[in-house]
Amino acid sequence: MLFHLLLYCFYVVFSSANTSDTISSSEPVRDSETVFSRGKRFKLGFFSPRNSAKRYVGIMFNLPSPTPTVVWVANRDEPLHDSSGILTISEDSNLVMLNGQKEIIWSSSISNSMKNSTAQLLDTGNLVLKDSSNGRVLWESFQYPTDSLLQLMKMGTDKRTNTTTLLNSWGSPDDPSVGSFSAGIQHRYIPQFLIWKNSSPYWRGGPWNKQIYIGLPEMNSFYLYGIDLVIDNAGTAYQTYSDPNQSRILYYSLNSTGSYQEKVWDQSKKDWVVTWANPRTECDFYAKCGTYGSCNPMNSPICSCIQGFKPKNDGEWKKGDWSGGCIRSTALDCERNKTDIEKDKQDGFLKLQTMGVPDFVISVPSAKKDCESDCLSNCSCTAYSYYRGIGCMHWNRSLVDIQEYSRDGAASLFIRLAYSELAANDKKDIPVAAIATTVSIGSITVILCGYLFWKLLAKHRGN
């Protein structure tokens, strides 16, 4: 282990004679040149993806790998087709990429009246453009990420400026252009982590409970890596992480197929090891079983209607097309006019354990003891749950994206059903109990009769 660490240190120190970490109008970066961060953890320069002659400017880990690990690309949608590119500071103090004809291919696009700025590559992997006179940051690559989340980078939403910082996948492993997938924080009532495909939800990590996303119970171990979600009173919510083990090289990325992965550098293999990834199963895909459908990857078929519901289209459901979801078998009591005899019969709740809670959750300021009654008093409330770190959660619409887990740490979900559905469920348990009781009494009777017969037979033989 010590040998590998020394080898890595030797590599980063002597991998280039260029020790500058800055870019200025007098010190531009040409296609054959590289800028290194001060601690040699990251480098910036021109590169071509595999199987491509196109040229891009990117930030990469400074590691002894056969192919560069690119974590940020400047001109991802505007590649150069030769090696004439230059990265420099323009007359209006912007960081720009020029082609051989001195045309601007990419720019930081800041608006200011400054005449003197420089860019610096930090050891965090952040490229910052600063006012040379006072060091004020004018622009930074961390605010415009590509597909990678690095330490101290903030990925989230700012309601004050109405801006969102998302990861955007590459088009393919050989194409850095913006792909079909994006990932980030969605902040409605309770922040949650999502992956979108072409702007539609693709995967969901569940609401944040101040420690983990509750749709990811296994994330308890990640909390040790310093993952956190910060929320302020002004409506800003962002995810960041700071790995306490600074000897470990770790980052997160969204690949071109929509997989969000945690990667750790393995020095002995000179390669990255994927230590966690999502989505993992068919049930992880958003709304796999439609509304009121529950997904369990251990079952066959994986989709089933929640008790009290039936397939909206039975023919499609039997064919394995579950997108239409399920509908109620019986209307809720609160939605229909009841007779005098029925007025004492009201809706109730069916408890489902170890569940991934549905989307469109609403945070309700109710105590645990009041969470159920508050939901019951609102006919629009279709379900409720109470979870540590979040409190009372209600759903006021059809339930979508429900998954059943086979592990501890998931939530208990209470589904609103009509009185008759809950009563029918109770009756289903009666025959089972009756049969069990009958069998038990019958067995005892047989044993007792056998014993008495044996005693009489023994007495008769004795006589």
N, C-alpha and C positions, 0 to 999 in steps of 0.2 A: 504494500500500500504506500509506504514512504517512498519507494523507488518510483512508483507511478506519479506521485505528487511532484517529486523533484524533476522528473522527465517533463511533466506538463509545464512547470515553472520555467525550465530551460527553453521549452518551445516558445512560450509567449514572450520571453525576453529577447530571444535572438531570431524570431521569425521575420523581422524586418529591421532595417537600419533607420527607417523613418520613425522618429519618436514624437512627432508633432500630433497634437489632438485637436488642432484648430484649422479652420478654413477662412480665408480672407480674400479680398480682391487681389492682393499681391501674392498670396499663397493658395492658388486654386488646386483642385484635385483633378488630374488628368486620368485618362483611361488606364494607364499602366501604373498608377500610383495608389497608395493606400494610406488612410488615416487610422491611427490606433488610439483608443482611449488611454488615459494616463496609466492605468494599471494593466493595460494590455488584455483586458477581458473581452473587449469588442473591437471590431474593425469596420471601416467604411470604405467602400470602393466600388468599382464596376465589376459586373459579373454577367455570365450567360447561364441560363438554366440548362439542364441536361437536354440533349437532342435539339438545341436551339443555338442560332448564331446571334440572336437579338441581345442588345446590351442594355443593362439596367444599373442604376445606382442603388445600393442597398447597404443595410447594416447587418453584420454577421457576428456570430460568436467566433472568437479567435481560438479555434480548437484544431487539433491535428487530425481532421477528418478528410476523407478523400473528396467529398463534396461539401461546399459551404452550407452552413446552417443559417439561412437568411431569415431575419426576424422583422425587417422593415424594408419596403421598397418605395423609392421616391416616384419614379415614372412608371408605375405598374401598368398604366393603360396607354403609355406613349413611349414605346421602346425605340432605341436607336438601332440602326442597321449596319453600323460600322463602329470603329474605335476612335472616332474623332471627338467624343463627348468630353465636356469640362464641367465640373461643379465649382461654382464660384459665388462671390457676392456682387450683385449688380449695383448700378449707380444709385438706385432708389433703396439700397440696403436690404434687398431681398436675397434669400438663398435661391440660386437658379441653376438649372442644368441647360447647357448650350450644346448645339450640334456643331458640326464643322463649319457651317455658314453663319455662326454666331446667333442663330435663332433660338428663342427660349422654348425648350421642350417641356420643362417643369419649373414651377416657382412656388415659394412659400406663401406668396400672395398676401403679404401684410401691407396695410396702408399707414404710412407715417411720413413725417417730414425729416427723418434722420438722414445723415450723410455718412455715418460711420458705424458699421456693425461687423461682428465676426460670428462664426458658427463653431461650436465645440462639441465633440463626441465625449459623453460622460461614461464613467465606468458602469452605470446602470443600463447602458445601451440607449440612452436618450440623447438625441441630437438637438441641441438648443441654439437658437439664434439670439444673440444678445447685443444690447446697446454697449458699444465699446467704452463709452464715457462713464457709465454708472453700473454696468453689469446687469441691467434690467432685462429679463427674458421677454422677447418679442414673439417668439414662436418656438414650438417644440414638437418633435416627432411623436412623443407620447400622447399628444392630443389627436393625432391622426394615424392610429395604428393600422397595420395590415392584417395579418392572420395570427399574431403572437401577442401573448400577455406576459410581460416581463415584471420582475420585482419592482414595486413602488409605482407601477403604471396604474392609472385610475380608469376603470371601465364602468361607465354608468350614465346617468341622466342628470341634467341640471335644469330644473324647472324655471329658474330665474332667467336663464339665457335661452331656454327652449332648445338645448342642444343635447345630443346623445353621442357617446363614444362607444363604437361597436368594433368588434373584430370582423373582418371580411375575408373569407377564404380565397385562395388562389383559384383560377379557373380550372387548372389541372396541375399535377406535380411538375409539369414543365412550362407552365404558363402563369406568371404572377398577376395577370389582370384580374379584376374583381370577379369572383365566382358567384355561385348560386346561394351560398350559405353565409349567414351573419350570426353573431352571438353577442349577447350583452344583457344588461339589467333592464327589466320591465318594472316600472314603479307605478302601480295603480294605488291600491290601499296598502298592500304588503309587497315589498320588493321580491322578485323572483328572477332566477337566471333562465334565459331561453336561448334556443337556437332557432333561427328562422330559415326557411327555404323559399327563395323568391318572395320574401316579405310575409309568408304565411308561417304560423307556428309549426315547428318540426320536432322539437324536443323541449321538455320543461323539467327543471330541477326542483320545482315546488317552492313555496314561500320560505323566506328567511326567518329563523327564530332567534337571531342574535348570536348564533354559533354555527349553524349549518342550514343548508337548504333541506327541508324536511322530506322531500322526495328522494333524498340521498342519505339514508342513515349511515352508510359506510363512510360518509364525509367526516365523521368524528375524528378519524386519524389525520385528515387533511388539516384540521384546525391547528394541529401541532406545527404545520408548515407556515402558519401565519396568515392564512386566508381570512379576510375580514370584509364585512360590508358596512360602510359608514353612511349614516343617514343624519341629515341636519334638519333644523326646523324650517328652513327655507325651501325644502322639497328636493334637495340634492341627495342622490343615492349612488354610490359607486363602490365597486369591488376592487380590492387590491390584495397584495400579499407580500410578506417579507419573511423569507426563509431564515429561521434562527441559526440553521446550520450553514454558515457561509462557505464551508469547504465543499458543499454540494452544489452542483450546477443544475438548476431546475427551471423549467418554464412551461407555459401552457400554449397550445396552438389549436386552431380550427382548420382541419385539412379540407381538401377539395371535395371529399365525399360527405362532409357534414359531421365528422367525428371530432369531438372536443377532447383533447388528450393532455395528460400530464406526462412530461418527458424528463428523465434524469440521465445525465451524462455518465456513461460507464467508461472510465479511462482504460481499463484492461481490454475492452472490446473496441475502443476508439469509435464508439457509436452511441446513439441515444437508445434508451430503454423506455418503452411506454409502460408506466406503472398504474395508470388509471385512464379509462376512456368511456364516453357515453355519446350516443345511445349504444346499448349492448344487446338488447333483445328486441323482438318484434313489438313487445308491449311498451317499449320505451318511446316508440313513435307516437306523436301527438294524436289524440282522439282515435286510436286504432279501432276501438269498438263503438264509436259514435256516442250519442247522448244516452245516458243511463246504462251504458254497457261497461262491464268490468273486465279487465284484461289480466290474465294470469299465465305467464309463460310456461308454467309447469303443467297446465291443463291441455287437453286436446278435445275440442278446439280451444284456442286460447281465449276466445270471447264468450261471455255469457251475459244475459240480462240480469240486473239486480232483482232480487226477490220483490214481487209486486209489479214487475214490468214484463213486457213481452216484445218480441221483435216487431219493429214497425213494418217490415216487409219480410214475411216468413220465408218466402221463396229465395230471396237474395241471401238471407241469413244462413239458410241451409247450404248454399253454394259457397259460403266462406266470404261473402261480401258483407262486412259488418258496418260499413260506413253509415248506413241509414240509422243505426242505433236502435233504441228501444222506446216504447211508450208505456204509459201507465195501464195496468189491467183494470184498475178501479179509480174513478175520479176521487179527488180529495174531498173529505166531508165539508171543509170550509168553503169549497167552491160550489156547492149545490144546496138547494132548498131542502131542508129536512122536516120530516113530520114530527109531531109532538113526542112520539115514542122514540125517535132517533136522536132527539136533541141532547141527550146525555152521552151520546157516542161521538167522540171527536178523534181527530187524527192523532197518530202517535209516531214513534220513531223506531226504526230498525237499526240495530248496532252492527256495524261491519268493522272488524278489527284488522290491524296491520295493513292499512290502506295508504296509497298515495292520494292525497286529497285532490278534488277536481280543480279546474281552472276557474277564474273569475271569482275569487274569494273576496269577501268583505270583512274587514276588521271591525268588531263591535265592542264598545266599551262596557261589556257586561261581566259580572263576576261569574265564576265557574258554576255556582249554584243557580244562576239566572240565565245561563246561556241557552238552555233548552226551552224554558218558559217564554223567553223573549222571541225565540224562533217560532214557537207554537202560536203565539199571539199575532203573528204576521203571516197571513195566508200566502204571501209571495215567497216566504222562506222555505226552500225545498230541502235543506240539510243544515246541520251544524257540526262543529267539532271544537274541541278545546285542546290546545297544545302548549306545552311549556315554552316560555320565551315569546309567545305570540298572544296567547289568551283566547278569547272567544272569536270564532270565525263562523260567518253565515254565508249561505249561497241563496241568491234570490232569482235564480233562473235555472234552466235545464242543466243538469250536471254533465260535464264533458271531461274527458281525459282522466279516467279513473283506473287505477292499477292496484291489484292485490299483491302484496309482498309476502314472502315466506321468511321474513327476518324481523327481529325486534327493532324498536325504535321508530317504526312508522306510526301513523295516527289512527285513532278510532274515529270512524265517520258515522254519523247518525242520519239516516235517510227518512224523510217524511213519507208516511203511508197512510191510507185510509184505515179507519177503525176495523172494517171488515177484513182487510188484508192481514192485519196484525192478529185478529181473532182467529182467522183461518190458520195462521201459522201456529198459534197456540194449540188448536185442535189437532194439528198434525202430530203434535207431541203426545197426545192422549193415548192413541192406540199403542204406541211404543211403550209407554209406561204401564198400560194395562196388561200388555203381553208379558212384559218383564215380571210384573207382580204375579200374574197367573202361573207362569213357569216356575217361579220361586215357591209358591204355595204348593203346586203340584209335586215338585221335587221333594219337598219336606214331607208331604203326605205319603208318597211312595216309600221313602226311607223309613218313616215311622211304622207304616204297615209291615214292611219287611222285617223290621226289628221285632215287632210284636209276634209275627208269625214264627220267627226263629225261636223266640222264647217259649212259645206254646209247643213247638216241635221238640225242643230240648226237654221240656217238662214231661211230655208224653213218652219220650224214649226212657226217661228216668223211671217213670212208673212201670 
